[in-house]
C-alpha cells in the first residue's frame, strides 16, 4: 500500500484532533508527529502504517452514541391519548416515540402500534385510547460511548435506542441518525 505523508495533517485536522492527541494514540511524541507533518523527517514505513491505522480507526470506528444522538428526547406519557402522540410524531417526523414517565423508560409507540389500534377500533375508536394501552416494549438503553458498529447491530431489530448517562436519559439514536452520520463522514 502507498502512503502519502501529506495526508496525515489533512486527515488529522478533519478529525479535529491535535498533534499531541495523535501522538498519544500512536505511541510517539508530539514533536515527532510535527516533524513528520512538516516534512522534516522521513519516518519508517512501520510508523507511517501505524499512524494511518490510528487515523482510520478514528475516522470509522471512532463514532459513538454521544456524537450522533438527538437531544433532548421528545417523549410521551403513558397517560397521553393516541391522538396527541400522533400529532407529536407527525410534527417531528418521527416513526416512533419513547414513553417516559419521571425519567423512566416505560415503552415505545411506533407507527405500527398506532396502525394496529386503528385496525381494531377504527379511527374514531382509537382517538380515546391511551398510550399505556398500545405501547410496545421499552427501547433498549445504551451508554453515550457505545460504538457506531454496536449501535448499527442493535438498530436492525429495534426502532431506536435511548442513550442513558448516570441513570439519566440524555438522548435517542435512530436509524436516521446513523445514516446521517455516515453521510456527514464523507
Secondary structure, DSSP 8 states (H G I E B T S, - for coil): ----THHHHHHHHHHT--HHHHHHHHTS-HHHHHHHHHTS----HHHHHHHHHHHHHHHHTT-BHHHH-BSS--EE-TTSBHHHHHHHHHHHT-SEEEEEETTEEEEEEEHHHHHHHHHHHHHHHHTT-BGGGT-BS--EEE-TT-BHHHHHHHHTS-SEEEEEETTEEEEEEEHHHHHHHHHHT-
